[in-house]
Amino acid sequence: MVNDAGAQRVATDASSTMKPITESSLSDYLATRVPEWREARIHGLHRLPLGASRETYRFDLSHASADGGARETVRLILRRDPPASNVDSNRRHEYECYRAIYGHGIPVPRMILLEEDPAHFDGAISLAEDLRGFHNSEYQLQNPEWQPRLPRLAEQLWGYMGQLAAVDVGTLSVAHFMPPATVESTARQELDYWVTKLEKNDVGAEPITWAAIRYLRRNYPVAQKLSVVHGDFRAGNVLYDDEGNVRAVLDWEMGHLGDPLEDLAWSITRTFSFGKDDRRSGVVPKEVAVSTWEKASGLRAEPKELLWWELFACVKAQAIWAAMGHVWESGANQDVIMPYAAWWLRNAQDRAVLELMGKL
Amino acid sequence: MRPAVAPVAAFLATRMSQEIAPKLEGFSAGNAGMIGAMLQMMSEEWDRAASRLVVENAAVRTLLQRAGEVLGDASFGAAAVGDDLDLRISSLDAANDRLRRVLTAAHARVEERDGVDARALEAAIWDELRASVARRRISSANF
């Protein structure tokens, strides 16, 4: 909710347990932290309905120009870590992911500032350039007028995903913040991580998810190569323009070294099929997504290995949906999206497991 | 309660999604849209919850008794003992959660067991899991 409180605008919502971020508190902080933004003034601070794991705010910052001319305006995005989230990550991790990927062919916004001391805003924050005028809605893509533009969006969505898979990780500055992995270890590492998370955030029996976990533990694949994996690559995490061109890939908080098939499998999981049909990510059929990715990456998505990662995606997703229910029940984060997602997605994810295991 | 809860919740869901949410902006609009969708889910679940839980708990109890015989483990049969005389959703849910956790353990054990009886039980467990997903299905789900 954006309230006018006298001369001070406050961006908050009733469910937040954190102190509100105000235009004046942000101005005061930036005056000290970024002295080159002289006489900084914040305008239009408001929270965006983006994502469930972090709070995202948009604002304009105007400041005196260095040469004494007209004031300059900068458009910015602020992300804040909440006290509890469905994703255990932190500001530095996502910030460093963006910085590592920037300039390597995958469009991402430029990072500007990282503040890890929670004393300032009740949680770590980061600032990034705000790429405005674009869209970010899986629902909008289902409107009939968008259908002619979906092939272009698909070409770029899975094209950039394939490009990310093709990047030589040795050329990226990621070793200082991403846990090490090998082509042999990554599948087990990722599964262990998300199973632990599922157990930690227990909100009820998961007989179907555990059947999938047992299958996965009997059939670990070896990756073709090691890549940076975005971790949440899908239509809902890109900005696209009026023509359906992808202008930015967002939400890198789960970025890690791993099997590039992981991103492909995640993007085609059934729960992201917002058209409620066979189009994955609500955009194109699975076969088109896979072939586009193969062409862009130069890699093969072998059916057996892809199936493993598709089932893994269901386990990971179920761990996240369970965590959303758990953090709401604990009272640590009572954003509406937490129980909403748990209600809406858990059974659909089970149904996706049934389909993948040939049991539907 | 009259009017009945399920149609009232569905009515409120529509008002929230189509009348209130469009008048809001940004984060508040997103919240209102989700609240509308949750009211719709509550409408669906209100009417069927007790029925699906009673049916499911009975089905799982039958499977656990069978698992006790096939696996030669009396603890599964013991876990199946109980009834659903208390029809409050919270009580039925608690029993359901307990039963499905034991079913998960039985499923893992039977996967490792050879023999016609084990395969038949495994197929029956999958049949029940498939039925459980159908019982819980929400009309707004993507899949």
Contacts between the chains, C-beta under 8 A, distances in Angstrom:
chain1	res1	chain2	res2	distance
A	1	B	27	6.7
A	1	B	28	5.3
A	2	B	26	7.1
A	2	B	27	7.9
A	13	B	27	6.2
A	13	B	28	7.7
A	13	B	31	7.3
A	46	B	26	5.7
A	46	B	27	7.1
A	47	B	26	6.8
A	47	B	27	4.3
A	48	B	26	6.2
A	48	B	27	6.4
A	49	B	26	6.0
A	49	B	27	4.8
A	49	B	29	6.8
A	49	B	30	3.0
A	49	B	31	7.5
A	204	B	97	5.3
A	204	B	100	7.8
A	205	B	96	7.7
A	205	B	97	5.2
A	205	B	98	8.0
A	205	B	99	8.0
A	205	B	100	3.5
A	205	B	101	4.6
A	205	B	103	7.6
A	205	B	104	6.2
A	206	B	104	7.2
A	207	B	100	5.3
A	207	B	101	8.0
A	207	B	103	5.5
A	207	B	104	4.4
A	207	B	107	6.2
A	207	B	129	5.9
A	208	B	129	5.4
A	208	B	133	7.3
A	210	B	104	5.0
A	210	B	107	7.5
A	210	B	108	7.2
A	211	B	104	8.0
A	211	B	107	6.2
A	211	B	129	7.5
A	214	B	108	6.1
A	214	B	111	6.6
A	270	B	142	6.6
A	270	B	143	3.7
A	271	B	141	8.0
A	271	B	142	5.4
A	271	B	143	6.0
A	272	B	142	7.0
A	273	B	142	5.0
A	273	B	143	6.0
A	274	B	142	6.0
A	276	B	141	7.9
A	276	B	142	5.6
A	276	B	143	7.4
A	336	B	31	4.6
A	336	B	34	4.9
A	336	B	35	6.2
A	336	B	38	7.8
A	337	B	30	7.8
A	337	B	31	8.0
A	337	B	34	6.1
A	339	B	38	7.0
A	340	B	34	4.3
A	340	B	37	6.6
A	340	B	38	5.5
A	343	B	38	6.4
A	343	B	41	5.3
A	343	B	138	7.4
A	344	B	37	6.9
A	344	B	41	7.0
A	344	B	138	6.6
A	344	B	140	6.9
A	344	B	141	6.6
A	345	B	141	7.8
A	347	B	133	6.0
A	347	B	136	4.3
A	347	B	137	6.3
A	347	B	138	6.6
A	347	B	141	6.8
A	348	B	138	7.6
A	348	B	141	4.2
A	348	B	142	5.9
A	348	B	143	4.7
A	350	B	129	7.9
A	350	B	133	5.2
A	350	B	136	8.0
A	351	B	133	5.0
A	351	B	137	7.4
A	351	B	141	7.8
A	351	B	143	5.5
A	352	B	143	5.8
A	354	B	129	7.2
A	354	B	130	5.9
A	354	B	133	6.2
A	355	B	143	7.9
A	359	B	126	5.0
A	359	B	129	7.2
A	359	B	130	6.0
A	360	B	130	6.6
